[in-house]
Amino acid sequence: MGTTLRKKLAQLAPDHREEIAAEATRLREEYLTLQELRKARELTQEQLAETLGQKQGSIAKLEQRTDLLLSTLRRYVEAMGGTLDLIVQFPDRNPVFLSGLFDEEPDHAPKKHRKKSTR
């Protein structure tokens, strides 16, 4: 019969167990859901809804979604006092900070012209 993780950990030196616990905590904090992020900021769904001008139910639904618009995620994060940055990582180069995604229309973007009606 095998041994449990709890028994294995009990066999380790106390300082080693503390290191493992600290690393586990760090990893949990690094990968948070939107709900966990909100709770870590000590905010309720009601408080966040009020800041965003939405109903509490909308926040509950948002926190359950797995596919969000970046603009929605940005507003959610900013309502908690944070900023959203996107970093692209490839195995063969340094991380790249992706910018210009949230601007209404960048100053350097060409203006869109509408065709005039010939009626």
C-alpha positions as CSV (number, residue, x, y, z in Angstrom):
1,M,0.0,0.0,0.0
2,G,1.2,3.5,-0.9
3,T,1.8,6.4,1.4
4,T,-0.2,9.6,1.5
5,L,1.1,13.1,0.7
6,R,0.3,14.1,4.3
7,K,2.5,11.3,5.7
8,K,5.3,12.2,3.2
9,L,5.2,15.8,4.2
10,A,5.3,14.9,7.9
11,Q,8.6,13.1,7.3
12,L,10.3,16.2,6.0
13,A,12.2,18.7,8.1
14,P,10.0,21.6,9.4
15,D,12.0,24.2,7.4
16,H,11.5,22.2,4.2
17,R,7.7,21.9,4.9
18,E,7.6,25.7,5.4
19,E,9.4,26.2,2.0
20,I,6.9,23.9,0.3
21,A,3.9,25.7,1.9
22,A,5.3,29.1,0.9
23,E,5.8,28.0,-2.7
24,A,2.3,26.5,-2.8
25,T,0.9,29.9,-1.5
26,R,2.9,31.8,-4.1
27,L,1.6,29.6,-7.0
28,R,-2.0,29.9,-5.8
29,E,-1.7,33.7,-5.7
30,E,-0.2,33.8,-9.2
31,Y,-3.1,32.1,-10.8
32,L,-6.3,33.6,-9.5
33,T,-9.8,33.6,-11.0
34,L,-11.6,36.9,-11.3
35,Q,-13.7,36.0,-8.2
36,E,-10.5,35.2,-6.2
37,L,-8.9,38.4,-7.5
38,R,-11.9,40.5,-6.3
39,K,-11.9,38.8,-2.9
40,A,-8.1,39.3,-2.6
41,R,-8.8,43.0,-3.1
42,E,-11.5,42.7,-0.3
43,L,-14.3,43.8,-2.6
44,T,-17.8,42.4,-2.8
45,Q,-19.7,41.9,-6.0
46,E,-22.1,44.6,-4.9
47,Q,-19.2,47.1,-4.5
48,L,-17.7,46.3,-7.8
49,A,-21.1,46.4,-9.5
50,E,-21.7,49.9,-8.1
51,T,-18.3,51.1,-9.4
52,L,-19.0,49.7,-12.8
53,G,-22.6,50.9,-12.9
54,Q,-24.0,47.4,-13.2
55,K,-26.1,45.0,-11.2
56,Q,-24.6,42.5,-8.8
57,G,-25.9,39.7,-10.9
58,S,-24.0,40.9,-13.9
59,I,-20.7,40.7,-11.9
60,A,-21.6,37.2,-10.7
61,K,-22.1,36.1,-14.4
62,L,-18.9,37.8,-15.5
63,E,-16.9,36.0,-12.9
64,Q,-18.2,32.7,-14.2
65,R,-17.3,33.3,-17.8
66,T,-14.3,31.8,-19.5
67,D,-14.3,34.0,-22.6
68,L,-14.2,37.8,-22.1
69,L,-13.7,40.8,-24.3
70,L,-10.4,42.5,-23.3
71,S,-12.3,45.8,-22.8
72,T,-14.6,44.0,-20.3
73,L,-11.7,42.5,-18.4
74,R,-9.9,45.9,-18.4
75,R,-12.9,47.7,-16.9
76,Y,-13.2,45.0,-14.3
77,V,-9.6,45.2,-13.3
78,E,-9.6,49.1,-13.3
79,A,-12.8,49.1,-11.1
80,M,-10.6,47.3,-8.5
81,G,-7.9,49.9,-8.8
82,G,-5.6,47.9,-11.1
83,T,-4.3,48.0,-14.6
84,L,-4.4,45.3,-17.3
85,D,-1.2,44.7,-19.2
86,L,-0.8,42.0,-21.9
87,I,2.5,40.3,-22.4
88,V,3.2,38.0,-25.3
89,Q,5.7,35.3,-24.8
90,F,7.5,33.2,-27.4
91,P,10.0,30.5,-26.6
92,D,12.7,32.0,-28.8
93,R,12.5,35.7,-27.7
94,N,12.0,38.0,-24.7
95,P,8.5,38.8,-23.6
96,V,6.8,41.6,-25.5
97,F,4.5,44.1,-23.9
98,L,1.4,44.5,-26.2
99,S,0.2,48.0,-26.3
100,G,-2.5,50.1,-28.0
101,L,-5.3,47.6,-27.5
102,F,-7.4,49.7,-25.3
103,D,-7.2,53.1,-26.9
104,E,-10.3,54.4,-28.5
105,E,-8.4,55.3,-31.6
106,P,-4.6,55.8,-31.5
107,D,-3.4,59.2,-32.7
108,H,-1.3,57.6,-35.4
109,A,-4.1,55.5,-36.8
110,P,-5.4,56.5,-40.2
111,K,-8.8,58.0,-40.2
112,K,-11.6,55.9,-41.8
113,H,-13.4,57.6,-44.6
114,R,-16.9,56.8,-45.6
115,K,-17.8,56.6,-49.3
116,K,-20.2,59.3,-50.3
117,S,-23.6,58.2,-51.5
118,T,-24.2,58.8,-55.2
119,R,-28.0,59.0,-54.7
